[in-house]
């Protein structure tokens, strides 16, 4: 049976003092969480929050990593650096990275490979814009994202990847995919995984939903058979909202 996962992507928000308070509040209820919980703060806070969360089951993930192993790449953070401070997860291919930093399928393919080779578990994001959905090309678009950046992986490596479906039109807009829309895309992604790797492997891969998840819609979204939890943005910055989402599964 697949694990349920709730991951909070804090993006470029919070001072360190605010991040400490938020993490401490989320940690307070960690004993009651029945599923895996992860926080993805900005890079400078990873080590400090690792200490803050010590003794709890809450994991940490990074929001990005470089597409190079090391070298003269000012401002970049490598997968090896993350591994060296015991960060187990890294988000790769978030729509904001694709949109604002023009990360291509090939760059993301390289990032996935480098993350895996350094022992990290990628959270690979995919999803379509509003224009693509209105043109009824959402599945075709997501299929290409998977095919170009993930489907070169071996059977063993693909099972170390978490996939996050994030309809771009529902990120930070207040719009949310209906539970049925989310399920339809998650089912499609799992079918594509099954076609490439076989049903037993496809059934083991975790697929998260991300896009304006809130306490009042989380339970319905997470009750869908192919939705294995959420990659939460804005609501993860409010401790009570995030804890309500965690407990809604």
PAROVO-105174 format. One record per residue (C-alpha): residue number from 0; residue in three letters; x, y, z. Coordinates in steps of 0.2 Angstrom, whole numbers, plus 5000, padded with zeros to 4 digits. Layout:
i aa X Y Z
NUM ala X Y Z
...
//
This chain:
i aa X Y Z
0 unk 5000 5000 5000
1 unk 5007 5017 4995
2 unk 5012 5029 5009
3 unk 5002 5046 5010
4 unk 5014 5061 5010
5 unk 5010 5079 5014
6 unk 5024 5091 5009
7 unk 5025 5110 5013
8 unk 5034 5120 5000
9 unk 5038 5137 5009
10 unk 5045 5145 4993
11 unk 5054 5161 4996
12 unk 5045 5166 5012
13 unk 5049 5169 5030
14 unk 5063 5175 5040
15 unk 5073 5162 5050
16 unk 5064 5167 5066
17 unk 5047 5165 5058
18 unk 5053 5148 5050
19 unk 5058 5142 5067
20 unk 5041 5146 5075
21 unk 5032 5138 5061
22 unk 5042 5122 5061
23 unk 5040 5121 5080
24 unk 5021 5123 5079
25 unk 5020 5110 5066
26 unk 5031 5098 5076
27 unk 5020 5100 5092
28 unk 5007 5089 5084
29 unk 5019 5077 5075
30 unk 5014 5063 5087
31 unk 4997 5063 5080
32 unk 5002 5063 5061
33 unk 4997 5046 5053
34 unk 5006 5050 5037
35 unk 5023 5056 5031
36 unk 5026 5075 5033
37 unk 5039 5085 5025
38 unk 5044 5103 5025
39 unk 5054 5112 5011
40 unk 5061 5128 5017
41 unk 5073 5140 5009
42 unk 5091 5134 5007
43 unk 5098 5144 5021
44 unk 5086 5137 5034
45 unk 5089 5118 5031
46 unk 5102 5115 5044
47 unk 5094 5126 5057
48 unk 5077 5118 5055
49 unk 5085 5100 5055
50 unk 5090 5104 5073
51 unk 5073 5111 5077
52 unk 5064 5096 5070
53 unk 5076 5083 5079
54 unk 5067 5070 5088
55 unk 5052 5071 5077
56 unk 5046 5061 5061
57 unk 5045 5077 5050
58 unk 5057 5076 5036
59 unk 5066 5090 5026
60 unk 5067 5093 5008
61 unk 5076 5106 4997
62 unk 5066 5117 4984
63 unk 5079 5114 4970
64 unk 5096 5108 4966
65 unk 5109 5112 4952
66 unk 5110 5102 4936
67 unk 5129 5101 4939
68 unk 5139 5090 4951
69 unk 5151 5105 4957
70 unk 5162 5118 4950
71 unk 5162 5137 4946
72 unk 5143 5140 4947
73 unk 5141 5154 4958
74 unk 5124 5154 4968
75 unk 5120 5136 4964
76 unk 5118 5122 4977
77 unk 5122 5104 4972
78 unk 5114 5088 4976
79 unk 5130 5082 4985
80 unk 5129 5097 4996
81 unk 5111 5093 5001
82 unk 5116 5075 5004
83 unk 5131 5080 5015
84 unk 5119 5089 5027
85 unk 5107 5074 5027
86 unk 5093 5081 5017
87 unk 5083 5067 5009
88 unk 5072 5075 4997
89 unk 5073 5088 4984
90 unk 5059 5096 4973
91 unk 5064 5096 4954
92 unk 5054 5105 4940
93 unk 5042 5115 4950
94 unk 5032 5126 4938
95 unk 5040 5142 4945
96 unk 5057 5135 4940
97 unk 5051 5130 4923
98 unk 5042 5147 4920
99 unk 5054 5160 4928
100 unk 5071 5151 4926
101 unk 5067 5143 4910
102 unk 5072 5125 4915
103 unk 5070 5113 4901
104 unk 5065 5095 4900
105 unk 5084 5091 4897
106 unk 5090 5101 4912
107 unk 5077 5093 4923
108 unk 5082 5076 4917
109 unk 5100 5080 4922
110 unk 5094 5086 4939
111 unk 5084 5070 4942
112 unk 5099 5060 4938
113 unk 5111 5070 4949
114 unk 5099 5069 4964
115 unk 5097 5051 4963
116 unk 5116 5048 4961
117 unk 5118 5057 4977
118 unk 5105 5047 4986
119 unk 5092 5060 4986
120 unk 5073 5057 4982
121 unk 5067 5069 4969
122 unk 5049 5076 4970
123 unk 5047 5078 4951
124 unk 5033 5091 4947
125 unk 5023 5091 4931
126 unk 5007 5100 4925
127 unk 4999 5111 4913
128 unk 4994 5129 4911
129 unk 4976 5135 4909
130 unk 4979 5138 4890
131 unk 4985 5120 4888
132 unk 4970 5113 4898
133 unk 4957 5124 4888
134 unk 4965 5117 4872
135 unk 4962 5100 4879
136 unk 4980 5096 4878
137 unk 4984 5093 4896
138 unk 4987 5075 4896
139 unk 4999 5076 4880
140 unk 5008 5090 4889
141 unk 5011 5080 4905
142 unk 5015 5065 4895
143 unk 5030 5074 4887
144 unk 5036 5081 4904
145 unk 5037 5063 4910
146 unk 5044 5055 4895
147 unk 5057 5068 4892
148 unk 5063 5070 4910
149 unk 5059 5054 4919
150 unk 5056 5039 4908
151 unk 5074 5036 4905
152 unk 5076 5029 4923
153 unk 5078 5011 4928
154 unk 5065 5001 4937
155 unk 5074 5004 4953
156 unk 5077 5022 4951
157 unk 5059 5027 4946
158 unk 5053 5020 4962
159 unk 5064 5032 4972
160 unk 5054 5047 4963
161 unk 5039 5055 4970
162 unk 5028 5064 4956
163 unk 5019 5079 4960
164 unk 5005 5085 4948
165 unk 5002 5103 4949
166 unk 4990 5112 4937
167 unk 4999 5128 4934
168 unk 4982 5137 4933
169 unk 4978 5132 4951
170 unk 4995 5138 4959
171 unk 4993 5154 4970
172 unk 4977 5158 4960
173 unk 4964 5152 4972
174 unk 4958 5141 4959
175 unk 4959 5122 4962
176 unk 4956 5107 4951
177 unk 4941 5098 4956
178 unk 4943 5081 4965
179 unk 4938 5073 4949
180 unk 4950 5083 4938
181 unk 4964 5079 4950
182 unk 4960 5060 4950
183 unk 4959 5060 4931
184 unk 4976 5066 4929
185 unk 4984 5056 4943
186 unk 4976 5040 4935
187 unk 4983 5045 4918
188 unk 5000 5047 4926
189 unk 4999 5031 4934
190 unk 4993 5023 4918
191 unk 5008 5030 4909
192 unk 5020 5023 4923
193 unk 5011 5006 4921
194 unk 5014 5007 4902
195 unk 5033 5011 4904
196 unk 5037 5001 4920
197 unk 5023 4989 4923
198 unk 5008 4989 4934
199 unk 5016 4983 4950
200 unk 5029 4997 4950
201 unk 5016 5010 4945
202 unk 5006 5005 4960
203 unk 5020 5009 4971
204 unk 5024 5026 4965
205 unk 5018 5041 4976
206 unk 5009 5054 4966
207 unk 5005 5071 4975
208 unk 4993 5085 4970
209 unk 4998 5103 4972
210 unk 4988 5118 4968
211 unk 4978 5129 4981
212 unk 4975 5114 4993
213 unk 4966 5121 5008
214 unk 4959 5113 5024
215 unk 4941 5114 5017
216 unk 4946 5105 5001
217 unk 4960 5093 5006
218 unk 4949 5079 5012
219 unk 4940 5077 4996
220 unk 4956 5078 4985
221 unk 4965 5066 4996
222 unk 4951 5053 4996
223 unk 4954 5050 4977
224 unk 4961 5033 4974
225 unk 4976 5039 4964
226 unk 4980 5055 4975
227 unk 4993 5050 4988
228 unk 4994 5067 4997
229 unk 4999 5085 4993
230 unk 5013 5097 4989
231 unk 5006 5112 4998
232 unk 5011 5130 4995
233 unk 5003 5145 5003
234 unk 4993 5135 5016
235 unk 5009 5127 5022
236 unk 5015 5144 5029
237 unk 5000 5144 5041
238 unk 5003 5131 5055
239 unk 4985 5128 5059
240 unk 4980 5127 5041
241 unk 4994 5115 5037
242 unk 4991 5104 5052
243 unk 4972 5103 5047
244 unk 4978 5097 5029
245 unk 4989 5084 5037
246 unk 4975 5078 5048
247 unk 4962 5078 5034
248 unk 4968 5062 5026
//
